[in-house]
Amino acid sequence: MSSSPLERLYPVPLPPLRRRGARLRVRERSWCRRANRWGSSGLVRRFFAAISRLGDGVFWYALMGALVLFDGMAGMAASAHMAATGLVALLVYKGLKRWTRRPRPFAADGRIRAWVAPLDEFSFPSGHTLHAVTFTGIALAWYPWLAVLLVPFSASVAVSRVVLGLHYPSDVLAALGVGLALAGLSLWLAAAM
């Protein structure tokens, strides 16, 4: 008699709520493996590796510099706002990683390959996605016309983290929520000042 992936992962019966959570983890690993297989194509892997590398900060620093260069003091204010919120985002994501200590997908499942080297040991949440969403939210509040560039770039950063085997989809979704909350809070505080 063959067993389900859930039974292989958890041979002892689980209470209903834990069983649902375990099923979700099994499905998420399956989604992760499927997305990670896209990286076996050299073109796809190079595209997402480049997007991920730009999401390390290079793209955002260049954007902040361009805003100062092309919009003077208003660009300086927008860049300072992005940088200050980015610092808070860094502290939040580092704290969450230390607290959750979730292993990366490639470390937890030998069928998932890390197509690029990770920047740190833990998976939850995706720092690249968290920063991309936070920076995008702040930048779009100042320059809504940048949506044509920033929304697709941020979405590509988020997808790249799963395709490259570095994050689970839930890491990316959690980072999306935290990033939106940080951007919203930052904009609310800036408006209150």
Backbone as CSV, one residue per row, in Angstrom:
resi,resn,N_x,N_y,N_z,CA_x,CA_y,CA_z,C_x,C_y,C_z
1,MET,0.846,-1.176,0.000,0.000,0.000,0.000,0.895,1.244,0.000
2,SER,0.646,2.158,-0.938,1.471,3.363,-1.003,0.942,4.404,-0.019
3,SER,1.841,5.205,0.471,1.444,6.242,1.415,1.507,7.602,0.731
4,SER,0.752,8.541,1.264,0.728,9.889,0.715,1.988,10.638,1.160
5,PRO,2.322,11.745,0.475,3.475,12.543,0.922,3.334,12.994,2.373
6,LEU,2.103,13.285,2.793,1.863,13.710,4.175,2.180,12.576,5.146
7,GLU,1.757,11.350,4.813,2.021,10.202,5.686,3.507,9.876,5.751
8,ARG,4.205,10.090,4.636,5.661,9.849,4.653,6.373,10.883,5.514
9,LEU,5.892,12.125,5.484,6.504,13.188,6.265,6.137,13.078,7.747
10,TYR,4.880,12.715,8.029,4.379,12.597,9.406,3.724,11.223,9.584
11,PRO,4.490,10.190,9.927,3.918,8.841,10.025,2.913,8.680,11.174
12,VAL,2.966,9.514,12.207,2.040,9.454,13.333,0.845,10.360,13.015
13,PRO,-0.391,9.883,13.247,-1.565,10.731,12.964,-1.497,12.061,13.716
14,LEU,-1.881,13.128,13.012,-1.859,14.474,13.583,-3.273,14.950,13.888
15,PRO,-3.425,15.834,14.873,-4.738,16.464,15.107,-5.150,17.241,13.848
16,PRO,-6.466,17.467,13.645,-6.953,18.094,12.401,-6.261,19.404,12.022
17,LEU,-6.065,20.321,12.953,-5.450,21.601,12.624,-3.996,21.421,12.190
18,ARG,-3.265,20.599,12.897,-1.857,20.334,12.525,-1.793,19.591,11.196
19,ARG,-2.797,18.728,10.934,-2.833,17.984,9.673,-2.984,18.959,8.506
20,ARG,-3.858,19.978,8.665,-4.021,20.984,7.608,-2.720,21.737,7.370
21,GLY,-2.045,22.125,8.462,-0.768,22.821,8.329,0.280,21.945,7.662
22,ALA,0.286,20.668,8.016,1.242,19.738,7.405,0.944,19.564,5.923
23,ARG,-0.351,19.481,5.567,-0.713,19.372,4.139,-0.243,20.596,3.368
24,LEU,-0.414,21.757,3.972,0.025,22.996,3.320,1.537,22.975,3.109
25,ARG,2.309,22.514,4.097,3.764,22.438,3.946,4.162,21.471,2.826
26,VAL,3.453,20.356,2.717,3.735,19.393,1.647,3.443,20.028,0.293
27,ARG,2.295,20.713,0.178,1.957,21.387,-1.088,2.964,22.479,-1.428
28,GLU,3.359,23.226,-0.396,4.287,24.330,-0.642,5.631,23.810,-1.149
29,ARG,6.114,22.725,-0.578,7.362,22.127,-1.076,7.204,21.675,-2.521
30,SER,6.032,21.139,-2.842,5.772,20.709,-4.215,5.799,21.913,-5.165
31,TRP,5.152,23.012,-4.767,5.181,24.231,-5.587,6.614,24.728,-5.747
32,CYS,7.352,24.650,-4.663,8.750,25.093,-4.662,9.569,24.266,-5.659
33,ARG,9.384,22.959,-5.621,10.127,22.079,-6.543,9.775,22.396,-7.989
34,ARG,8.460,22.615,-8.255,8.046,22.946,-9.625,8.685,24.243,-10.107
35,ALA,8.617,25.276,-9.268,9.203,26.569,-9.644,10.712,26.439,-9.809
36,ASN,11.341,25.662,-8.935,12.791,25.494,-8.980,13.240,24.803,-10.274
37,ARG,12.396,23.932,-10.823,12.741,23.260,-12.088,12.860,24.253,-13.235
38,TRP,12.155,25.396,-13.153,12.281,26.415,-14.197,13.731,26.866,-14.314
39,GLY,14.449,26.849,-13.185,15.846,27.276,-13.178,16.772,26.356,-13.944
40,SER,16.302,25.166,-14.308,17.162,24.257,-15.073,17.383,24.773,-16.495
41,SER,16.535,25.672,-16.941,16.750,26.346,-18.224,17.752,27.474,-17.989
42,GLY,18.852,27.444,-18.714,19.905,28.445,-18.528,19.414,29.872,-18.679
43,LEU,18.555,30.117,-19.663,18.050,31.469,-19.905,17.209,31.955,-18.725
44,VAL,16.318,31.100,-18.236,15.467,31.454,-17.093,16.329,31.677,-15.854
45,ARG,17.266,30.769,-15.630,18.146,30.882,-14.456,18.949,32.174,-14.493
46,ARG,19.521,32.501,-15.641,20.315,33.739,-15.741,19.448,34.978,-15.538
47,PHE,18.229,34.967,-16.092,17.322,36.099,-15.921,17.017,36.321,-14.437
48,PHE,16.570,35.252,-13.758,16.189,35.404,-12.356,17.399,35.645,-11.452
49,ALA,18.555,35.094,-11.806,19.769,35.372,-11.022,20.134,36.857,-11.143
50,ALA,19.991,37.414,-12.351,20.294,38.838,-12.548,19.295,39.713,-11.791
51,ILE,18.013,39.362,-11.867,16.982,40.119,-11.145,17.255,40.069,-9.642
52,SER,17.578,38.871,-9.150,17.854,38.703,-7.721,19.070,39.524,-7.302
53,ARG,20.096,39.525,-8.136,21.308,40.298,-7.834,20.993,41.791,-7.800
54,LEU,20.204,42.259,-8.747,19.798,43.669,-8.737,18.977,43.981,-7.489
55,GLY,18.159,43.009,-7.055,17.346,43.185,-5.861,18.147,43.173,-4.569
56,ASP,19.446,42.791,-4.637,20.321,42.838,-3.456,20.466,44.268,-2.940
57,GLY,20.161,45.237,-3.757,20.290,46.638,-3.361,20.745,47.510,-4.508
58,VAL,21.438,46.909,-5.471,22.005,47.669,-6.594,20.928,48.512,-7.281
59,PHE,19.816,47.890,-7.624,18.736,48.589,-8.327,18.194,49.737,-7.481
60,TRP,17.989,49.472,-6.185,17.379,50.482,-5.309,18.326,51.643,-5.065
61,TYR,19.618,51.366,-4.900,20.597,52.456,-4.717,20.677,53.301,-5.984
62,ALA,20.659,52.642,-7.142,20.696,53.378,-8.414,19.445,54.242,-8.571
63,LEU,18.292,53.693,-8.186,17.048,54.466,-8.266,17.115,55.694,-7.358
64,MET,17.582,55.512,-6.124,17.686,56.649,-5.203,18.629,57.711,-5.760
65,GLY,19.755,57.280,-6.309,20.693,58.225,-6.924,20.067,58.954,-8.094
66,ALA,19.325,58.224,-8.938,18.672,58.841,-10.099,17.611,59.846,-9.654
67,LEU,16.896,59.534,-8.595,15.875,60.475,-8.107,16.513,61.785,-7.657
68,VAL,17.645,61.696,-6.962,18.359,62.903,-6.526,18.867,63.661,-7.743
69,LEU,19.453,62.931,-8.677,20.040,63.546,-9.866,18.992,64.272,-10.711
70,PHE,17.844,63.637,-10.913,16.846,64.187,-11.823,15.775,65.048,-11.152
71,ASP,15.638,64.970,-9.825,14.576,65.741,-9.172,15.077,66.564,-7.993
72,GLY,16.365,66.721,-7.868,16.942,67.616,-6.871,16.520,67.320,-5.447
73,MET,16.070,68.362,-4.758,15.732,68.243,-3.338,14.527,67.324,-3.104
74,ALA,13.560,67.330,-4.012,12.414,66.420,-3.871,12.897,64.973,-3.998
75,GLY,13.822,64.728,-4.930,14.411,63.393,-5.085,15.221,63.003,-3.865
76,MET,15.889,64.000,-3.265,16.652,63.747,-2.037,15.701,63.348,-0.904
77,ALA,14.577,64.043,-0.788,13.600,63.723,0.261,13.014,62.325,0.045
78,ALA,12.678,62.012,-1.204,12.130,60.683,-1.503,13.164,59.596,-1.198
79,SER,14.405,59.832,-1.590,15.481,58.852,-1.350,15.755,58.675,0.136
80,ALA,15.740,59.767,0.881,15.944,59.681,2.337,14.803,58.892,2.983
81,HIS,13.587,59.121,2.507,12.420,58.392,3.010,12.588,56.890,2.718
82,MET,12.995,56.564,1.491,13.211,55.159,1.121,14.319,54.540,1.974
83,ALA,15.416,55.277,2.153,16.557,54.747,2.912,16.190,54.510,4.381
84,ALA,15.484,55.468,4.980,15.102,55.323,6.391,14.161,54.133,6.576
85,THR,13.190,54.007,5.683,12.258,52.881,5.767,12.978,51.572,5.464
86,GLY,13.939,51.620,4.549,14.733,50.432,4.236,15.527,49.954,5.436
87,LEU,16.031,50.876,6.228,16.773,50.503,7.442,15.857,49.800,8.443
88,VAL,14.651,50.321,8.606,13.677,49.671,9.494,13.320,48.283,8.944
89,ALA,13.133,48.192,7.633,12.817,46.905,7.004,13.942,45.897,7.257
90,LEU,15.181,46.350,7.180,16.332,45.478,7.438,16.288,44.926,8.860
91,LEU,16.024,45.792,9.818,15.959,45.363,11.223,14.808,44.379,11.452
92,VAL,13.659,44.659,10.842,12.492,43.775,10.994,12.778,42.408,10.383
93,TYR,13.305,42.389,9.167,13.516,41.093,8.512,14.623,40.293,9.187
94,LYS,15.679,40.943,9.636,16.738,40.218,10.365,16.193,39.632,11.667
95,GLY,15.375,40.407,12.385,14.761,39.911,13.614,13.851,38.722,13.361
96,LEU,13.038,38.797,12.305,12.144,37.686,11.975,12.934,36.436,11.588
97,LYS,14.016,36.612,10.850,14.836,35.450,10.463,15.450,34.791,11.695
98,ARG,15.965,35.593,12.610,16.549,35.029,13.841,15.495,34.333,14.684
99,TRP,14.295,34.881,14.705,13.226,34.333,15.530,12.669,33.037,14.939
100,THR,12.424,33.006,13.616,11.789,31.829,13.003,12.791,30.736,12.656
101,ARG,13.983,31.112,12.217,15.048,30.157,11.879,14.570,29.053,10.927
102,ARG,13.770,29.420,9.958,13.243,28.444,8.993,14.331,28.098,7.979
103,PRO,14.628,26.809,7.801,15.651,26.422,6.814,15.199,26.782,5.397
104,ARG,16.146,27.076,4.567,15.834,27.384,3.166,15.354,26.116,2.458
105,PRO,14.559,26.268,1.389,14.020,25.087,0.702,15.089,24.091,0.249
106,PHE,16.187,24.589,-0.309,17.218,23.675,-0.790,17.880,22.919,0.355
107,ALA,17.856,23.486,1.566,18.438,22.812,2.736,17.468,21.781,3.315
108,ALA,16.175,21.993,3.116,15.167,21.104,3.679,14.750,19.986,2.723
109,ASP,14.981,20.177,1.432,14.549,19.196,0.432,15.665,19.043,-0.597
110,GLY,16.275,17.879,-0.619,17.404,17.632,-1.519,17.062,17.717,-2.992
111,ARG,15.759,17.706,-3.320,15.353,17.815,-4.734,15.327,19.260,-5.210
112,ILE,15.444,20.200,-4.282,15.440,21.626,-4.636,16.882,22.102,-4.685
113,ARG,17.219,22.773,-5.762,18.587,23.236,-5.962,18.670,24.749,-5.759
114,ALA,19.695,25.186,-5.049,19.972,26.623,-4.932,20.750,27.026,-6.178
115,TRP,20.126,27.801,-7.039,20.775,28.194,-8.292,21.760,29.342,-8.085
116,VAL,21.659,30.051,-6.965,22.633,31.078,-6.576,22.896,30.909,-5.081
117,ALA,23.980,31.466,-4.616,24.314,31.361,-3.192,23.414,32.292,-2.376
118,PRO,22.890,31.819,-1.247,22.070,32.693,-0.399,22.952,33.688,0.351
119,LEU,22.350,34.804,0.761,23.080,35.822,1.513,23.166,35.483,2.995
120,ASP,22.222,34.654,3.473,22.245,34.233,4.871,21.651,32.834,4.985
121,GLU,21.540,32.339,6.187,21.180,30.942,6.402,19.687,30.638,6.336
122,PHE,18.849,31.578,6.757,17.440,31.260,6.955,16.537,31.834,5.877
123,SER,15.332,31.273,5.798,14.422,31.516,4.692,13.338,32.556,4.970
124,PHE,12.780,32.560,6.166,11.576,33.358,6.433,11.895,34.657,7.146
125,PRO,11.443,35.777,6.609,10.794,36.040,5.326,11.838,36.344,4.249
126,SER,11.390,36.557,3.042,12.293,36.934,1.953,12.680,38.410,2.108
127,GLY,13.933,38.657,2.425,14.405,40.033,2.579,14.387,40.793,1.270
128,HIS,14.714,40.105,0.170,14.679,40.764,-1.137,13.265,41.266,-1.438
129,THR,12.276,40.393,-1.219,10.890,40.767,-1.501,10.415,41.858,-0.553
130,LEU,10.741,41.724,0.717,10.332,42.715,1.709,10.858,44.103,1.325
131,HIS,12.129,44.177,0.967,12.700,45.470,0.577,12.119,45.966,-0.741
132,ALA,11.938,45.060,-1.706,11.378,45.476,-2.997,9.993,46.086,-2.817
133,VAL,9.160,45.449,-2.015,7.796,45.954,-1.792,7.830,47.264,-1.001
134,THR,8.663,47.320,0.022,8.766,48.541,0.827,9.250,49.714,-0.019
135,PHE,10.353,49.514,-0.756,10.896,50.591,-1.593,9.900,50.992,-2.678
136,THR,9.236,50.008,-3.275,8.257,50.313,-4.319,7.110,51.142,-3.752
137,GLY,6.603,50.762,-2.593,5.507,51.518,-1.982,5.879,52.964,-1.714
138,ILE,7.075,53.182,-1.186,7.520,54.558,-0.900,7.740,55.329,-2.202
139,ALA,8.458,54.711,-3.134,8.763,55.392,-4.400,7.487,55.766,-5.152
140,LEU,6.494,54.862,-5.158,5.256,55.153,-5.895,4.431,56.251,-5.230
141,ALA,4.568,56.409,-3.919,3.881,57.522,-3.245,4.454,58.858,-3.714
142,TRP,5.742,58.886,-3.998,6.406,60.107,-4.459,6.298,60.268,-5.977
143,TYR,6.428,59.158,-6.704,6.482,59.179,-8.169,5.602,58.062,-8.725
144,PRO,4.282,58.267,-8.778,3.378,57.193,-9.225,3.690,56.669,-10.632
145,TRP,4.236,57.508,-11.486,4.540,57.106,-12.855,5.633,56.032,-12.923
146,LEU,6.356,55.809,-11.832,7.381,54.745,-11.804,6.783,53.343,-11.690
147,ALA,5.459,53.252,-11.518,4.805,51.936,-11.378,5.105,51.021,-12.560
148,VAL,5.195,51.588,-13.742,5.463,50.799,-14.958,6.789,50.044,-14.838
149,LEU,7.750,50.598,-14.150,9.054,49.967,-13.948,9.102,49.158,-12.646
150,LEU,8.630,49.742,-11.549,8.839,49.153,-10.232,7.958,47.946,-9.922
151,VAL,6.708,47.952,-10.359,5.820,46.823,-10.054,6.311,45.537,-10.734
152,PRO,6.608,45.560,-12.043,7.127,44.325,-12.659,8.483,43.897,-12.077
153,PHE,9.339,44.870,-11.756,10.637,44.517,-11.176,10.447,43.838,-9.821
154,SER,9.622,44.416,-8.964,9.394,43.844,-7.634,8.752,42.467,-7.725
155,ALA,7.799,42.297,-8.639,7.181,40.978,-8.834,8.225,39.968,-9.308
156,SER,9.119,40.393,-10.190,10.184,39.501,-10.678,11.147,39.116,-9.559
157,VAL,11.454,40.072,-8.681,12.314,39.770,-7.528,11.655,38.690,-6.674
158,ALA,10.362,38.852,-6.396,9.640,37.887,-5.556,9.656,36.492,-6.194
159,VAL,9.345,36.407,-7.473,9.333,35.109,-8.161,10.740,34.520,-8.208
160,SER,11.740,35.359,-8.403,13.123,34.865,-8.509,13.553,34.107,-7.264
161,ARG,13.084,34.554,-6.106,13.519,33.929,-4.853,13.026,32.493,-4.733
162,VAL,11.849,32.201,-5.287,11.316,30.841,-5.264,11.963,30.003,-6.368
163,VAL,12.059,30.561,-7.577,12.666,29.832,-8.699,14.111,29.455,-8.377
164,LEU,14.837,30.336,-7.718,16.246,30.083,-7.408,16.435,29.124,-6.228
165,GLY,15.337,28.656,-5.624,15.410,27.673,-4.541,15.749,28.257,-3.183
166,LEU,15.643,29.567,-3.043,16.058,30.226,-1.806,14.907,30.488,-0.834
167,HIS,13.658,30.488,-1.345,12.508,30.786,-0.495,11.300,29.952,-0.879
168,TYR,10.460,29.729,0.113,9.146,29.132,-0.110,8.191,30.248,-0.534
169,PRO,7.093,29.891,-1.222,6.104,30.919,-1.562,5.592,31.672,-0.330
170,SER,5.442,30.984,0.808,4.947,31.674,2.012,5.952,32.697,2.533
171,ASP,7.254,32.471,2.309,8.270,33.464,2.693,8.059,34.755,1.912
172,VAL,7.755,34.582,0.630,7.561,35.721,-0.265,6.248,36.432,0.062
173,LEU,5.185,35.653,0.307,3.893,36.269,0.651,3.959,37.012,1.980
174,ALA,4.639,36.440,2.954,4.794,37.124,4.248,5.592,38.415,4.063
175,ALA,6.638,38.358,3.256,7.448,39.551,2.986,6.618,40.619,2.281
176,LEU,5.743,40.194,1.392,4.843,41.135,0.722,3.983,41.859,1.756
177,GLY,3.394,41.114,2.682,2.554,41.724,3.723,3.332,42.655,4.630
178,VAL,4.502,42.211,5.076,5.323,43.043,5.966,5.799,44.287,5.223
179,GLY,6.218,44.118,3.973,6.688,45.254,3.171,5.591,46.293,2.950
180,LEU,4.381,45.823,2.638,3.255,46.753,2.469,2.941,47.471,3.779
181,ALA,2.979,46.726,4.881,2.707,47.340,6.188,3.766,48.388,6.528
182,LEU,5.032,48.079,6.298,6.102,49.039,6.595,5.996,50.284,5.721
183,ALA,5.733,50.079,4.430,5.584,51.230,3.527,4.392,52.079,3.961
184,GLY,3.273,51.426,4.259,2.080,52.159,4.686,2.301,52.927,5.974
185,LEU,2.933,52.279,6.940,3.224,52.937,8.214,4.166,54.119,8.013
186,SER,5.183,53.916,7.187,6.139,54.985,6.918,5.471,56.184,6.246
187,LEU,4.602,55.910,5.294,3.901,56.998,4.606,2.941,57.709,5.560
188,TRP,2.278,56.958,6.416,1.374,57.544,7.405,2.149,58.440,8.374
189,LEU,3.300,57.942,8.851,4.114,58.756,9.765,4.643,60.011,9.086
190,ALA,5.054,59.868,7.812,5.570,61.034,7.087,4.472,62.082,6.887
191,ALA,3.258,61.629,6.625,2.138,62.568,6.434,1.761,63.249,7.739
192,ALA,1.961,62.545,8.858,1.603,63.094,10.185,2.617,64.131,10.651
193,MET,3.798,64.153,10.070,4.857,65.063,10.512,4.679,66.447,9.925
